[in-house]
C-alpha cells in the first residue's frame, strides 16, 4: 500500500526509478554474460596455445627418451616416450576441435600432425632397430638431418599457429575492456539517473513536508481560534448560569418574603380570630367548638407548612445561625424523613454569603439525588478548611453510576458544576456501579471573616 501511495504521489520519480532499476539489471546482466563469454574464449585460446607449446615439448621429451634408451639400453626411458605420445594425441584432439571451422588453422594442424607423426615414427623405428640389435643403423638414423628438418618444420608451424592466436587474444582482450568500459559508462549514467530521481523525490518530499507544516499551522490557528471561542462561550455560559442562579435566588427571596409577610400575616390573623370566637363560644355549642378546634389545627398546620416552604426557599438559619448549623439541620431533617443514617463532620469555614448559599444548595441537591436514586443506607457529609481551601464532601454507599455514560438526568450535576465554577471552585464526581458516589467540592477560603 505504501508503494502504491508513493507511486501515485510521485509518478515521474517512480517511473524514472523503475527504468533505472531495469536498465541497471539489463546492463549488469549483459556485461556479465559478455565478459564471461570473452573470458571463456580467452581461456580456450590460452588452452590452445598451451597445447601447441605442449606438442613441441612432448616431441622433445620423446626424442630425449629415445636417445636415453639408445645410450643406456634401459627400458625405463621408454615410459616417458609412451607418455609423450599419449599427450601428443590428446593435444591434437583438443586442437582439431578448437580450430573446427577455421580452414587456415585446420590446414596447419593437419600439416603439423603429419610432421609430428613422421617424427614419432622415426623415433619409434630407431628404437625398434636398436632393440633388434641393429645399433649401427639406428645410430646413423639418429645422426642424420631428417629428424632436425622435421623439428624445424614443426617449430615453424607451431610459431605460425601461435601468431594466428595472438590477434584473437588481442581482440578478445579489447572486447573485454570495451565491455567493462560500456558497463562503467552505463553504471555512471544510471547512477546519475538515480541521483536525479533521488533529487526529485527529495524535492517533492520537502514540498509535501512544507504543505503538511502549512496545513498543521492552519490547523493550529483554527484550533486556537476554536479554543478561544470555546473559552468565551464557556465564560458566557458560566456567567449566564450564575445570572440565572442569582435571579432564581432573588426570586426565591422575594417569594419567601411575600409568603412570610402576607401569607403569614393572613394565617396568623385567621388564627387569632378563631381564638377569639372560641373564647366567646366556650360552653355554648360543643359541636361548633369541635369545628373551631379543627379549624385552629388546620391553621397551625398551614402556618407550619408555610414556614417549611419559606425555609426551603431561603433558609433563615443560614443568616441567623451560620452554615454549619444550617447543614446540621438539613442533615438531621433528611435523616428523620428518610430513615438514612447520616454522619456529619462539619467545621466552621470563612466564606462569603453567596458561597455559603451555593454550598447549602449543593448539599441540598446531593441529598435530594440520594433520596431519589442512590438507595443508600448511609451518608457522610464533611466540611473543613485545609491550606486556604474549603473542602466539602458528600458520600453515600448507594448503587452508584458510571460518570462516563451519557445520562439524560445529569442536568443536576451539570448545574452544580457551573455554580461551583462561578464561585471560583471545582467539583469532582467519583462513582462506579455498586460502589456509591462521592461529590467533592473545593473552594478558596476568604482571607478574613465577612463583615
C-alpha positions in Angstrom: 0.0 0.0 0.0 2.9 2.4 0.8 4.5 1.7 -2.6 1.2 2.4 -4.4 0.8 5.7 -2.4 4.4 6.8 -3.3 3.7 5.9 -7.0 0.5 7.9 -7.1 2.1 10.8 -5.3 5.3 10.9 -7.4 4.6 9.1 -10.7 7.5 10.6 -12.6 10.0 9.8 -9.9 8.6 6.3 -9.6 8.8 5.7 -13.3 12.3 7.0 -13.5 13.4 4.8 -10.6 11.8 1.7 -12.3 13.5 2.5 -15.6 16.9 3.0 -13.9 16.5 -0.3 -11.9 15.5 -2.3 -15.0 18.3 -0.7 -17.1 20.8 -1.4 -14.4 19.8 -5.0 -14.2 20.0 -5.4 -18.0 23.4 -3.7 -18.3 24.8 -5.6 -15.4 23.5 -8.9 -16.8 24.6 -8.2 -20.4 28.0 -7.1 -19.3 28.3 -10.1 -17.1 27.4 -12.5 -19.9 29.6 -10.8 -22.4 32.5 -10.7 -20.0 32.0 -14.4 -19.1 31.9 -15.3 -22.8 35.1 -13.3 -23.6 36.9 -14.9 -20.6 35.8 -18.3 -21.8 37.2 -17.6 -25.3 40.4 -16.3 -23.7 40.6 -19.4 -21.6 40.1 -21.6 -24.7 42.8 -19.6 -26.6 45.1 -20.0 -23.7 44.5 -23.7 -23.7 45.1 -23.9 -27.4 48.5 -22.0 -27.1 49.4 -24.3 -24.2 48.6 -27.4 -26.3 50.6 -26.0 -29.2 53.6 -25.4 -26.9 53.0 -28.8 -25.3 53.3 -30.6 -28.7 56.8 -29.3 -29.2 57.7 -30.0 -25.6 56.4 -33.6 -25.8 58.2 -34.2 -29.1 61.4 -33.1 -27.4 60.6 -35.4 -24.4 60.0 -38.3 -26.8 63.3 -37.6 -28.6 65.2 -37.3 -25.3 63.7 -40.6 -24.1 64.7 -42.3 -27.4 68.3 -41.1 -27.1 68.5 -42.0 -23.4 67.3 -45.5 -24.2 69.8 -45.9 -27.0 72.7 -44.7 -24.8 71.9 -46.7 -21.7 69.7 -49.5 -23.0 67.4 -49.2 -20.0 63.8 -49.7 -20.7 62.8 -47.1 -18.1 63.5 -44.5 -20.7 60.7 -45.9 -22.9 57.9 -44.9 -20.5 58.4 -41.1 -21.0 58.3 -41.8 -24.7 54.9 -43.5 -24.5 53.6 -40.8 -22.2 54.7 -38.1 -24.6 52.9 -39.9 -27.5 49.7 -40.1 -25.4 49.8 -36.4 -24.5 50.6 -35.5 -28.1 47.4 -37.4 -29.2 45.4 -35.5 -26.6 46.7 -32.2 -27.7 45.9 -32.9 -31.4 42.3 -34.0 -30.3 41.8 -30.6 -28.5 43.3 -28.5 -31.3 41.2 -30.2 -34.0 38.1 -29.4 -32.0 39.3 -25.8 -31.2 40.1 -24.9 -34.8 37.0 -26.6 -36.3 35.6 -24.2 -38.9 38.9 -22.3 -39.3 40.3 -23.5 -42.7 43.7 -21.9 -42.3 44.3 -23.2 -38.8 42.8 -26.6 -39.7 45.3 -26.9 -42.6 48.2 -26.0 -40.4 47.1 -28.5 -37.7 46.9 -31.2 -40.4 50.5 -30.5 -41.6 51.6 -30.3 -38.0 50.1 -33.6 -37.2 51.7 -35.2 -40.3 55.1 -33.9 -39.4 54.6 -34.9 -35.7 53.6 -38.5 -36.7 56.6 -38.7 -39.1 58.8 -37.6 -36.3 57.3 -40.0 -33.8 57.5 -42.8 -36.5 61.2 -42.0 -37.0 61.8 -42.2 -33.2 59.9 -45.4 -33.0 61.8 -47.0 -35.9 65.2 -46.2 -34.4 64.1 -47.7 -31.1 62.9 -50.8 -32.8 66.2 -51.2 -34.8 68.1 -50.7 -31.6 66.0 -53.4 -29.9 66.6 -55.8 -32.9 70.4 -55.3 -32.5 70.9 -53.0 -35.5 72.6 -50.4 -33.4 74.7 -49.0 -36.2 71.7 -48.4 -38.4 69.8 -46.8 -35.6 72.7 -44.6 -34.7 73.0 -43.5 -38.3 69.3 -42.6 -38.4 69.8 -40.5 -35.2 72.8 -38.7 -36.6 71.0 -37.9 -39.9 69.5 -34.5 -40.5 66.0 -35.9 -41.2 64.9 -35.5 -37.6 66.3 -32.0 -37.4 64.3 -31.0 -40.5 61.2 -32.4 -39.1 61.7 -30.5 -35.8 62.4 -27.2 -37.7 59.2 -27.7 -39.7 57.2 -28.5 -36.5 58.6 -25.3 -34.8 57.7 -23.2 -37.8 54.1 -24.4 -38.0 53.8 -24.0 -34.2 55.1 -20.5 -34.4 52.6 -19.7 -37.2 49.7 -21.2 -35.2 50.7 -19.1 -32.1 50.9 -16.0 -34.3 47.4 -16.7 -35.6 46.2 -16.9 -31.9 47.8 -13.6 -30.9 45.4 -11.3 -32.8 42.5 -13.3 -31.5 43.7 -12.9 -27.9 44.3 -9.2 -28.5 40.8 -8.8 -30.0 39.2 -10.7 -27.1 41.1 -8.6 -24.6 39.9 -5.5 -26.4 36.3 -6.8 -26.3 36.6 -7.4 -22.6 37.9 -3.9 -22.0 35.2 -2.5 -24.2 32.6 -4.4 -22.2 34.0 -3.1 -19.0 34.0 0.4 -20.3 30.4 0.2 -21.6 29.4 -1.2 -18.2 31.2 1.6 -16.4 29.6 4.3 -18.6 26.1 2.6 -18.2 26.5 2.5 -14.4 27.6 6.1 -14.4 24.6 7.1 -16.4 22.2 5.1 -14.2 23.9 6.5 -11.1 23.2 10.0 -12.5 19.6 9.0 -13.2 19.3 7.5 -9.7 20.6 10.7 -8.2 18.2 12.7 -10.4 15.3 10.5 -9.2 16.5 10.9 -5.6 16.7 14.7 -6.0 13.2 14.9 -7.5 11.9 12.6 -4.7 13.5 14.7 -2.0 12.2 17.9 -3.6 8.7 16.5 -3.7 9.2 15.2 -0.1 10.3 18.6 1.1 7.4 20.3 -0.8 5.0 17.9 0.8 6.5 18.5 4.2 6.1 22.2 3.7 2.5 21.6 2.7 2.0 19.5 5.8 3.6 22.1 8.0 1.4 24.8 6.5 -1.7 22.6 7.0 -0.6 21.9 10.6 -0.1 25.7 11.1 -3.6 26.3 9.7 -5.0 23.6 12.0 -3.2 25.1 15.0 -4.6 28.5 14.2 -8.1 27.2 13.7 -7.7 25.1 16.9 -6.5 28.1 18.9 -9.4 30.1 17.5 -11.9 27.4 18.4 -10.3 27.1 21.9 -10.6 30.9 22.4 -14.2 30.7 21.2 -14.9 27.7 23.4 -13.5 29.6 26.4 -15.5 32.7 25.5 -18.7 30.6 25.2 -17.9 28.7 28.4 -17.4 32.0 30.2 -20.6 33.3 28.8 -22.5 30.1 29.8 -20.9 30.3 33.3 -21.9 34.0 33.6 -25.4 33.2 32.3 -25.7 30.3 34.7 -24.5 32.5 37.6 -27.0 35.2 36.5 -29.9 32.6 36.3 -28.9 31.2 39.7 -28.8 34.7 41.1 -32.1 35.6 39.6 -33.5 32.3 40.9 -32.3 33.0 44.4 -33.6 36.6 44.2 -37.0 35.2 43.1 -36.9 32.8 46.0 -36.1 35.6 48.4 -38.9 37.7 47.1 -41.3 34.8 47.2 -40.2 33.9 50.8 -40.7 37.5 51.9 -44.1 37.6 50.4 -45.1 34.3 52.0 -43.7 35.4 55.3 -45.2 38.9 55.3 -48.5 38.4 53.5 -49.5 34.7 53.9 -48.0 34.6 57.4 -49.9 37.6 58.4 -53.2 36.3 57.0 -52.8 32.9 58.6 -51.9 34.5 62.0 -54.8 36.9 61.8 -57.1 34.0 61.0 -55.8 32.0 63.9 -56.3 35.0 66.3 -59.9 35.5 65.0 -60.6 31.8 65.6 -59.2 32.0 69.1 -61.5 35.0 69.9 -64.5 33.2 68.5 -63.6 30.1 70.5 -63.4 32.1 73.8 -66.8 33.5 73.2 -68.4 30.2 72.3 -66.9 28.4 75.3 -69.5 26.0 76.7 -72.2 27.3 74.4 -72.1 25.0 71.4 -70.0 21.8 71.7 -70.3 20.9 68.0 -69.3 24.5 67.0 -66.3 24.3 69.4 -65.2 21.0 67.8 -65.4 22.5 64.4 -63.5 25.6 65.6 -60.7 23.4 67.2 -60.3 21.6 63.9 -60.1 25.0 62.1 -57.4 26.1 64.6 -55.4 22.9 64.0 -55.7 23.4 60.2 -54.4 27.0 60.6 -51.5 25.7 62.7 -50.6 23.1 60.0 -50.8 25.8 57.3 -48.6 28.1 59.3 -46.0 25.2 59.7 -46.2 24.3 56.0 -45.6 28.0 55.1 -42.6 28.1 57.5 -41.1 25.0 55.8 -41.7 26.4 52.3 -40.1 29.7 53.4 -37.1 27.8 54.8 -36.7 25.8 51.6 -36.9 29.0 49.5 -34.5 30.9 51.7 -33.1 29.2 54.9 -33.3 31.9 57.6 -30.9 29.7 59.7 -28.1 30.4 57.1 -28.1 34.1 58.0 -29.1 33.7 61.7 -27.1 30.6 62.8 -24.4 30.1 60.1 -23.6 27.5 57.5 -22.6 24.7 59.9 -25.9 24.8 61.9 -27.9 25.1 58.7 -26.2 21.9 57.3 -26.7 20.2 60.6 -30.4 20.9 60.5 -30.6 19.9 56.8 -28.9 16.6 57.5 -31.0 15.9 60.6 -34.3 16.6 58.8 -33.1 14.3 55.9 -32.2 11.5 58.3 -35.6 11.8 60.1 -37.6 12.0 56.9 -35.8 9.2 55.0 -34.5 6.8 57.7 -31.0 7.0 56.2 -28.1 7.2 58.7 -26.3 10.5 58.2 -22.7 11.0 59.5 -21.7 14.6 59.9 -18.3 16.1 60.3 -18.7 19.9 59.9 -16.1 22.5 60.8 -16.6 26.3 60.6 -15.1 27.9 57.5 -14.7 31.5 56.2 -16.9 32.1 53.1 -19.0 35.0 51.8 -22.8 34.8 51.7 -23.1 33.7 48.1 -20.6 30.9 48.6 -22.3 29.7 51.7 -25.6 29.6 49.9 -24.0 27.7 47.0 -22.7 25.1 49.4 -26.1 24.8 51.0 -27.8 24.3 47.6 -25.2 21.8 46.6 -25.6 19.6 49.7 -29.4 20.0 49.4 -29.3 18.9 45.7 -26.9 16.0 46.6 -29.2 14.6 49.4 -32.2 15.0 47.1 -30.5 12.9 44.5 -29.5 10.3 47.1 -33.1 10.0 48.3 -34.3 9.6 44.6 -31.7 7.4 43.0 -29.0 6.1 45.3 -31.0 3.6 47.5 -28.3 4.3 50.2 -28.4 3.3 53.8 -25.6 5.6 55.0 -24.5 9.1 54.0 -21.3 11.0 55.1 -21.2 14.9 55.0 -18.0 16.7 55.8 -16.7 20.3 55.6 -13.3 21.6 56.6 -10.6 24.1 55.6 -7.1 22.9 54.5 -4.4 25.2 53.1 -6.8 28.1 52.5 -9.1 25.7 50.6 -12.6 24.8 51.8 -13.4 21.2 51.1 -16.9 19.8 51.2 -17.7 16.2 50.5 -21.0 14.3 50.3 -20.6 10.5 50.1 -23.1 7.6 50.1 -23.0 3.8 49.9 -25.7 3.5 47.3 -25.9 1.9 43.9 -23.6 4.4 42.2 -23.4 5.1 38.4 -21.0 5.4 35.6 -19.9 9.1 35.2 -18.7 8.4 31.6 -22.1 7.3 30.5 -24.3 9.9 28.8 -27.2 10.2 31.2 -30.3 12.2 30.4 -30.8 13.1 34.1 -27.4 14.5 34.7 -28.5 18.2 34.5 -28.4 18.5 38.3 -24.7 17.6 38.4 -24.1 19.9 35.5 -25.9 22.8 37.3 -23.9 22.1 40.4 -20.6 22.2 38.5 -21.5 25.6 36.9 -22.5 27.1 40.2 -19.2 25.9 41.8 -17.1 27.2 38.9 -19.0 30.6 39.1 -17.7 30.9 42.7 -14.1 30.0 41.6 -14.2 26.4 42.8 -14.0 22.9 41.4 -16.4 19.9 41.7 -15.3 16.3 41.3 -17.7 13.4 41.0 -16.4 9.9 41.7 -18.7 7.0 41.3 -18.9 3.4 40.0 -21.8 1.0 39.7 -22.3 -0.7 43.1 -19.7 1.4 44.8 -21.6 4.5 45.8 -21.0 8.2 44.9 -18.6 10.9 46.1 -19.1 14.6 45.5 -16.0 16.6 46.4 -16.1 20.4 46.2 -13.1 22.7 46.7 -13.4 26.4 47.1 -10.9 29.2 48.0 -11.4 30.3 51.6 -11.8 34.0 52.4 -8.7 35.7 53.8 -10.8 37.3 56.6 -14.3 36.8 58.0 -17.1 38.6 56.2 -18.3 41.8 57.9 
